[in-house]
Amino acid sequence: LAFGRNILRQPSHVTTAAEPEPPAPPKEVTVAAGKAESVSCDVRQGQMLEVSCEVVQGSDVDFLMVLLPHGADGKVDEAAPHTKLYGPTRRSSKLHTRMIMPHDGSVQLQFDASSSWFTSKLVRYSLDCRADVQEAKCVLSTKKLDFGTITAGLPRERSCLIKNVGQTEA
């Protein structure tokens, strides 16, 4: 994977649940026609990363978000296998998602306008990484769903309730 050089720095301290830090103001990046740009953010396992992007000039871009591990020297190891976190989406004008980071590394968010021959794109984005959240916990109302014997071509429905009993949205 080849990425650009724009880097988003993380806050210098970790906030607590009692005094959350406000999210960073959105930033903008111009993506030239036929090109791709990316931004990165270092993350730690268990942190919640919230990503918001919107194309404000030009109609759309392709989004891709991957997590690259750090090597022994603490820098991104681009030769190591990466974890795909989102996408690639094709010709999207907005993206908003959040997820808990599965391991330490550097999140690379790519804005790709390679399918645009003449029009550059202006993308407004924010990457907000927080350590003050807990994982969601799901509880199912049943341990198994028995569909019995099903004749080919005939639908059969069963239902169960999934409840979040954790202390964060899921």
Disulfide bonds with the S-S distance in Angstrom:
none
